[in-house]
Structure formats: C-alpha cells, structure tokens
Amino acid sequence: MKIPAFLKPSLALLALFCATAAHAQTPQYSDSPLLDSLLRTSPALAQVLSHPATYQLQLIYTQINRDAQNVPHFTQHTYHLNPRQYFNPASLVKLPVAILALEKLHTLPTSINRSTILSTGTAWRCQTPVPFAAPADSNRQATVGNYIKRMLLVSDNLAYNRLYEFLGQKLLNDRLQQLGYSGSRIVRRFAPCDTAANRHTNPIAFHTSVGDTLYKQPAQTNPRTPAPPLGPVFAGRASQVGSRIIHRPYEFTTANNLPLPDITALLQTALFPEALPAAQRPHLT
C-alpha cells in the first residue's frame, strides 16, 4: 500500500484490531474517506473488508501535525468504530496498568520510587509469591519500573500480574472511571484464575537494597467485580481449553474490556498529556 506523501512527515498513532464480535451493531462513528480509500488499495485486506460482520474490523488513525510553535494538533480518522461492540483487548490492558502504577507511586512515602525493590506475598488461592531479592544487575530486580519495561518491551504477562496486584482491582477500575473511561474494565490477571480469585490481590512490601522494609501494602479485596459494560458477550465458534476443543462461542462477559477510543486516549495521555483535559490526566510527574 502506498502511503500518501502528506502522511509521511507527521507522527501517527495507528491502532488496528480485528476480532469476532458478539453482536453486529451499527458503527457509532462516521467512516473516514481517507481510511476507506487506503484500506481498499490493499489486496490483503480485501477479504476483511468484504466480510465486515465476520471480522469486525475497528480502526483509529490519529494524524498529528505541529504548528509553527511546535504545538501538536490531532485529526482523528476512524473506520467501523463502535465502542459498544466487544473485541478482546488482550495485552493492550498493560498500558493503563503501567500508567496507573506510576501514578500510585506518588501516593506512597517519598522514599519509594519506580526503582525501589518490592516483594509479593500470598493471601488467597491463585496467588504466587516473589520473595525479596537484590541481584547486582538492577535490571533483574523486582521493581515497578522494571515490571513496566518488561510489559511494554516484551509483553511480559507475569510483570502485568504483579502490577495488577500492586494496584488492586478496585483502585484500578475506580481510577479508570474517575478519568472518564466509563466503558473500560480491567478485572483479570493473565493467569487461570476465576472471577473471585481476581478480586483478591496479594500483600506487597517495598524494601531497601539490604532488605529493610520501607512500606507494606496488605492484601486487598474488591467486594464486587465491576459490572460488564456490554452485558453478556459471546464470540467466535469454538475455543481451546488445554488439548480440548469446545465447540461453542467463547464467553467474554467477565473478561477485560477496553474500547478503542479509550486505548487511543490513554496512549495520548502517555505521549501528549497536555492535549487532554486536566481531569482526564493521571498524575505522572
């Protein structure tokens, strides 16, 4: 696909997701003529575009241009965008978890930062420990900063689980709501834990390099899992559990949910915080 010259000098954020949705619904945003024309020049995408009810493509392209004062201006182009149509966000949930983990550090004693070593205990089923350790290689230490690097660089699921536990399910989802992400819901570790187990998160402690305890966070429990924003959600025709194929649609009702506009706004929050209203910006500095 040949990209028009006017797009090349601009920094662009492109989010593209294909999924089998539970319900075929009318998109709530107008399709961008630019994206429509670009997509139709690709033979590889012809099958997807010809069967929209099957593939449920959703796309946001954010064009970023800077004025003479270097202030960024955003033009958003969308295609088949519908926040009420479920798709599985998979590892995209790691971005808001990283952002909110950094924000939470600001609420702890000033002696604690993203490089402070932490340990993780256990208090309920489906929890695993990370004992205190202080290897000489600082990149191998269990810290919020290293967990974030592992999440964002190699999509490390265990690192995500540790920061999910650091935040706690209730704080994580309450904060998403406060920031205006009303359709978002992050309620699962990347582990075979049931709904009840995911409401319970581990006790955590922060330590000096010699193991002295700086701060303890007790085990946390969310009294109730946040309600599914889309109601009952079933997708696909079959799923695999171990070596077995289950020949029925997979239920995503209790899964993580992160609408594409929310993902785009969260990415914008990380890269261009001044572009969003103050009420929608987490405290990261």
Secondary structure by P-SEA (a helix, b strand, c coil): ccccccccccbbbbbbbbbbccccccccccccaaaaaaaaacccaaaaaaccccccccbbbbbbbbccccbbbbbbbbccccccccccccccaaaaaaaaaaaaaaaccccccccbbbbbbbccccbbbbcccccccccccccaaaaaaaaaacccaaaaaaaaaaacaaaaaaaaaaaccccccccccccccccccccbbbbbbbbccccccccccccccccccccccccccccccccccccccccccccccccccccaaaaaaaaaaaccccccccccccccc
